[in-house]
Amino acid sequence: MQRPESNEQAFTLLDEGIGRRDLLKAGAVLGAGAVAPAWMLAPGATEAFALGRGDPGPSLLQPGEGRPVGRYVPSRPDQIMWGYLPNNRTKQVASVRSGGLVTFDTVSHEGILEDQGRDPIKYFATKGVRAEKVLRDARAIAAAPIAHDFDNDGPHIVTGPVSVIGAKPGDVLKIDVVSLIPRAPYGVISSRHGKGALPGEYPQNAGPQPGASKERPELYNNVSVFTPVRRIDGRLKGVLPVRQNLAAEFPIDPFMGLMGVALDTSEPVNSIPPTVAGGNIDIRNLTVGSTLYLPVFVPEAKFFVGDPHFVQGDGEVALTALEAPLRGTFRLTTLPAGSPRIPSNRPSLPLPFGETADYWIPVGLNRDLDEAMKQAVRESIAFLSGELGMDRQVAYAYLSAATDYVVSQVVDRTKGVHALIRKSDFGAGR
């Protein structure tokens, strides 16, 4: 095979012309004959490794370094929102045509929040991280005069929005996850009082004390576990202590926890609960080689990202995953209302819908976990019936026998459940 002349050509070869029904055979291209996960084989991923420098984990990838592909969107203070999502009044920071590539340098909120002192240099110094190993964009955001209410605002640093020229309400935005590159050799997993799957039980301490603030972050009594990432047996793994001479080592599998388009409202939209427009959906299957479909509500869609994760367990029980910064490259394609490429053979979508090389992923979202489950089942039946022509009662039976329903997360106010419908059961992806 002729070697691509540029990094952008390499990205294009990976995902150009990939139809939804044989969804992302790039996954097979990336993984064929290789032990490494897909994200490590995507173009640009070598920038995650400090080859020849002796670093034990991924390189530090400062804003603008390396070779960002397509339209580049850094997380400057004037190009992010802290704790809120774009709405119909938010000005775009960039624009692309349908089918265009955009690369975001995203920043994790962990290390810059008020219960960590809103000073990443000082916070990470307590974990043995030198100042030059702290991202410049994280420092700039923490130091900027951006109002942020720790108790009421969302925690996330949201980058964007990017307008997709020509997208209209009623269309669907197809988001191909082309590359996700770690930007730091460490991350943080946090548990905060009143949050997580076990509020009132964890963190196991006296709870917030009077006077808690960014000047006195220790008074919040929240627990943040610093997690180094190391290269072990050819893989990048998070490392947590167990006891002397024993550690938990778990491979990272990066994904963007927050991907969305603007809702048609002028009201502030908190970044914590996921919505019909996406946002903080926290579906860990949406890694490199996956696709997310979102209904469009405002002209030009206004796509945004945030909440970068190195890895997450289904449920995200403590409150956060292994939160850490990523450079993400996405191809944004508008599917006009009524397009046969929209899942379920419907004019548009009522909810986010995911797809990987192996699975179709209908989604349910509700404050009540039982209702989120019901919604995910209904969306699964609608997909099998509308897309494949399966009798709805037979589809219900098939789902009961052969499909797993997974709790995406239980910690974001609106809870998420998603189905993993095996494509191989229907001869798809072969």
N, C-alpha and C positions, 0 to 999 in steps of 0.2 A: 504494500500500500504506500502511495506517495505521502510523504510527510507534509502536513499542513504548513503553509507558509507563515501563518500568524496564529497567535493564541485565539483570536476571535474565530478564525476558520476552524480551529480544533473544536471550539464550543459548538459551532454550527453543525459540524459533522456528527456530533453526539446526538443532537435533538432535532435536527432539521427533517421535516417530512414525516415525523412519527405520528401515526394515526392513533386515535383513542382506542380503537378495538384491539390493536395489537400492542397496546400501551407500553411505550418506552422499552423497545427492544434495546435501547441504550443500556438498560440494566444488564442484559445479557452480554452486550459488547464490553461493558466495563468489567464484568465478573468472569468472563470466559477464561478458564484455565488459571485463574488467579486466586490466591488466598486472601488478598487484601479486600476490604469492603469497597463498595462503589465510590464512596466519597473520596477515598485515597487515590483513586485512579482517574478522577475527573481532571480535566485540564486546569492547571494552576495550583493543584493540591500540593505539588512539590514545595510550594512556598511555605507550607506548614512545617517543614522540616529544616532544621539547622544543619544541613549537610556540611561536614568538615569542621563544624564549630564546637563539637563536643557537647552541645546542649542535650539534655536527656529527654526533652519533650518537644512540642511544636515551637517554631520560631515565633518571636513577637512580630506581628505584622502591623506596623504603624499606618495611619491613614495615608493613602496615596502611594505607598511602597508597593513593589511588585508590579504586576501587569493587570490592573482592573480591565475588564472586558465590557464593551458596549458603553452605554451611558453610565458614568460613575457618579454615585451619590454618597458623599461622606456624611458622617454624623456630626456636623458642625452645630453649635448652639442655635443658629438661625435656620437649621434644616431638620430639627427634631421637635417633638412634643414630649413633655414629661408627664406621664400619668393619664394622658388623654389621647383619643384617636381623632384623625381628621374628620371633619363633617362637610356639609355642602358649601360652607363659606371659606374653608381652608385653602390658601393659595398653594398651587403646586410648586415643588422645588425643581422639577425637571419634567420633561415629556419625552415619550417615545411613540413611534408608529406601531401599529399592530404587528406582532411578530418580532419586535425588537428586543434586544438584550439590555438588561440594566443590572449593574453591580452596586450593592450597598455594603459599606463598612458599618456594621452594627455594633452597638455598645451595650453591654450588660448593665443592668441597674445595680447588681450586687457589687459592693465595694464603694458605691457613691451615695447610698441612701443615708438618711439622717441617723438611723440606729447604728450606722457604721462610721458616723462622723462627717459625712459628706466631704470627705477628703481622701481620695483613693491612694495618694502617695503615703499618707500617714497610716491609713488602714492596712494596706498591703505590706508596709514596712514591719508591722507587728507579726506578719507571717513569713518574714525573711525575704521579701521581694524588694529588690533595689529600685530606686526611683526611675531609672532608665528602662526598667522592665514593666512600667505601668503605661498604658496607652495614653497618648497625648490627647485624643478626643475625649476619653473618659475624664481626664483632668480638666479639660476646657469646659465640659458640661457641668461638672461639679462646682467649678469656680464661677460660672456665669450667673448673672442675676436673674435666674429663672425661678419664679415662684413655684414651690412645691410643698404641699401639705401632706406630711407623712401619714397622718391618720385618716385622711379622706380621699386623697388623690390615688390613682393607680401608681404602681412603682415603676412601670416600664418606660424605657427610652424608645420612642417610636420615631422611625426615620421615614421621611417622605412628607406629602404624598407625591407620587409620580403619575402624571396624566397619560392616559393611553389615547392618542389622537383618534377621534371618530367613535369611540365607545359611547353607547347611549343607554339610558335606563331601559331595562328589559332584556338587554344583551347579557351574555355570560363572559366573564374574563377567565381565560385558561392560563394558569400559571405553571410553567414547567420549571422544576427545581433543577438547575443545571450544575451548580457547584456550590459547596459550602466548605469554607476553609477556616480552620481555627486561627485566631489572631493572638492567642496568648497560651502559655504553657501551664495554665491553672484556671480554676473556676471556684465557685462558692455554692454550697447547698444550705439553704436557710430554713429555720423554723421560727415562726413568730407567734406571739400570744394572741389568742382568739381566732387563729387561722389554722389551716391544715385539716387533715382528716380526724385529728384528735384534739380539738380545742379544749382547753381546760385541763388536759393531761400533759401536753408538751407545749413549750419547753418546761422541763422539770425544775422550776425555781419559783421564787416569790412573785414573779410578774413585774409589770412596769411600776416604777416608783415615781413619786412627784419630782418634777424638774427634769424629766427625760427630754432631751433635745439633741441637736447635732453637736452642741458644745459638751453635753454629758451623755454620750450615746450608751454608755454602760448601764444607765438607769432604765433603759427599755427592757433589759434582761432577755432580749431575743438571742437566739443561738444561730450563728453562721459558721459552717464548717468549711474551712479552706481546704481545697482539694487539688493537689498537684496532679499534672498529667505527665506520664512518663512513657517512653518507648520500651515496651516489654514484649519479647518474642515477636518482634516485627510489627506490633500493633501499638497504637496509642491508647493508654488505659488510665482511668482515674484511679487514684490510690488513697485508701482510707485505712487508718490504723485499726487493728483488732486487739492485739496484745503483743507483748514482746516477741519478736521474730515471726509475726504473722500479720499480714495486711490483706484487706479486700482489694482485689485488682479487677476492674471491670472495663471492657472496651467501650470507647466512645463511639457514638453514631450520630453525628450532628444533624440538627433540624432547627427550623425557625418556628418557635412556639406561636408567634403572632404574625399572621399574614392576612390582610384584609383590604376591603374597598370602603369608601365613605358611605355612610348612611345619609339619606335625604332628610337631614335635620340641621337646624342652626343651633341646637342645644349642645352643651358639652357632652362628650361621649367618654365615660370612664374606660380606661384601658383594661380593667380586670375581667368583666364578664364577656365571653364570646357572644356573637350575635349572628343573625342570618347573613350578615355581610362578612363573616369570618372573624378577624381579630384574634383574640387570645384562645384559639381552639386547642392548642397543646396536643396535637395528634402526632405521636412520635414516629409513625410510619411515613410521614411526609419528608423523607430524606432525599438525598441526591437520586435522581431518576424517577421521582414521583411527580404527579400533577395534582393541582388543586383547582377546582372549578368554583367560581363565586358569582352569584347574581349581581348585576350592576344596577345601582340605584341613582347615581348622579352622572351628568355628562362627563365623559373622559375617565370615569371609574374612580380615579384617585387612589392608586394602590400604595400600600405602606407595609413596612415590616418592623419587627422588633422581637424582644424576648428571646434572644439566641440561646440555644441549648447545646451542650456537648453530648448529653444523653439524658434520657428520662425513663423511669419506669411507668407503666400504665397506672393511672390513678394519681401520680405525683403527690403522694400522701403527706409528706412533711410540710409542704407548701410550695417549695421550688424544686426544680430539677437541678442538674449540674449546670448552673448558669454561667455562661462564658461567651465572650465576643466572637462573632463570625463575620467573614466576608462572604456574602451570598450573591450568586448570579442567577437571574431568573429570565425566562423568556415569557413575555406578556402578549397574548394573542386574544383578540376580540372574536367571539363567536356570536354573530347576529341572532337576534331573537328568532326562534324557529329553525335554527341550523340543525341538521341531522347529527352534528358532532356534539350537541349538548346531551349529556347523559339522561337516560330514561325516556327519550323521545318526547320530551315536553317542550313547549315554546321557550321556557326559561327554567330556572331552578328556584325552589322555595328555601333551600338551605345549602350550605357548602357540601361539596361532594369530592372525595379524593380517589386517586387511582395510583397503583404501582404496577410493576411488571407482573406481580402475582395476584393482586387483589383489586376488587372494586370496593370502595369504602363509603357507603351511605352514612350520614351523620344525624344524630339527634341531640338537641340542646334544650335544656329546661332547668329551672331552679330546683325542680323535684326530679330526683334521679329516676324514679319509676316512670315518670312522664317522658324523660329523655330516652329511656329504653323503648317505650312504646313508639316514640317518634322515629327512632332509628329503624325499628322493625317495619313501620309503615313505609318509610322511604326505601327500604330494601325491597319490599313487595312491589312498590311502584317502579323501581328500577328493573327488576326481573320481568315484570309484566310489560312495561313500556319498551324496554330496550331489546329484550329477547323473545317477547311474545309468550311468556310462560303464563299458564293459567294461575290466577292469583291464589286460589286455594292450594294448588300444587306448590306454588312458590313458598307459601307459608309453611307447608310441610317440609320442603327442602331446607329452608332456613333453620327449622327446628332440628333437623338431622345433621346438617353439614356446615353450618356457619357459626363462627364465634362472634359474640358481642362483647366488646371491650369497653371498660370505663376509661375514657380518655383522661379525665381528671375530675376530682371532687372538691377542688379548692378555689375555684374561680367564680363563686357565687352562682353563676349559671353552670350547671354540670353538663358533662359531655359523655355520650356513648356513641361508639362507632362500630359498624359491622365490618368483618373481613370476609367478603364473598370470594371464594377461590375461583379464579378465572380458568384454571386447568379443568375444573369440573364441567366446563362448557366448551372445551376444546379451544379456548382463547389463549393467546400467547405462545402457542406451540410453533 
